[in-house]
Amino acid sequence: MAQEIKNVLLMGASGNLGPSVLHALVQSGKFNVTVTTREGSSAQIPAGVKVLKIDYSNASLAEAFKGQDAVISNLGGKALAEQTRFIDIAVEAGVKRFIPSEFGSNTANQNNRDICPVFVEKYNVAQHLKEKAEENPNFSWTCVMCGPFYDWELRVGFAGFDLKSRTATIWDSGDGYWSATNLASVGKAVVGVLLHPEETKNRYVWIESFRTSQNETLAALEKATGEKWTVKKVKCAEQIEQGREAYRRGDPNWFMQLIIGALFNEELDVGADFSKFAKLDNDLLGVQTEDIQDTVDKVVKEKPQFDWKLNEARRVILTTAT
């Protein structure tokens, strides 16, 4: 069957994931790529990629969506809930495929949603997509489920592994397994979805670079650094309760406690190990299985400019990407 998707619009080309998705789209050579940015944005967009400066109003989105076969949302923060509005406008504009800002934990799992409010917002967007696809046969959607961005997490210390201090925070036993994907592979998966529109139509796709655990990650880090790390043990249930209290207070530190608390939870089935309940779509989407030690070795050897600040990473996650 001839390729159905040619013109692709990416919202959120900066941030943590956006550059990897944009790079994969451009490198594929299969699409006419356009990105949206806000006025005054400092996002660095590669030469040859069309840039639309918009204010995300209904009118500006309608204009941006004209002639686009697919829209990819990498937006975060308050824009997560706004995606339902974006979807309605995309349907009216004749967009064929919408890929929402999922890219992470298993938000289809009720236990996950009970722990983390962000997962509820993402799930509601997926439900809205289902409704719109049922009402409009020419419109479809795909949610990309990839688990945490493994190499990114190591760089910023998001999951409790601090490369600078050689300190690891282990939640509960640390033996629970979860699916994880490196940033570049998430980008490849997005391209794979667009190149296989029928096979990925109106469903979740599940990918992983590998499945791992906290203790396996710690062992790989100790091997890569040649050092014994300091280990701090915390109880997942206590961290989740602290995160909930922080959320009620409006303290942004809730984010890490609830996201990681859901991922490492050993008392509830949170669907973190994708291969236990789903057929992985790696082969279909061109995502290769990777070696965890190779990934850890590469991150440890990176130059200092790639050693991001955790506070900056949180800021990018909790605010709307450009």
Salt bridges, closest charged atoms under 4 A:
GLU63 OE1 - LYS66 NZ 3.35
ASP69 OD1 - LYS96 NZ 3.67
GLU82 OE1 - ARG85 NH2 2.53
ASP88 OD1 - HIS128 NE2 2.72
ASP88 OD1 - LYS132 NZ 3.55
GLU135 OE1 - LYS132 NZ 3.74
ASP151 OD2 - ARG155 NH1 3.79
GLU222 OE1 - LYS228 NZ 3.75
GLU227 OE2 - ARG166 NE 3.41
GLU241 OE2 - ARG248 NH2 3.35
GLU245 OE2 - ARG248 NH2 2.49
ASP251 OD2 - ARG249 NH2 3.36
ASP273 OD2 - ARG211 NH2 2.70
ASP281 OD1 - ARG203 NH2 2.80
GLU302 OE2 - ARG155 NH2 2.73
ASP307 OD2 - LYS164 NZ 3.85
GLU312 OE2 - ARG315 NH2 2.70
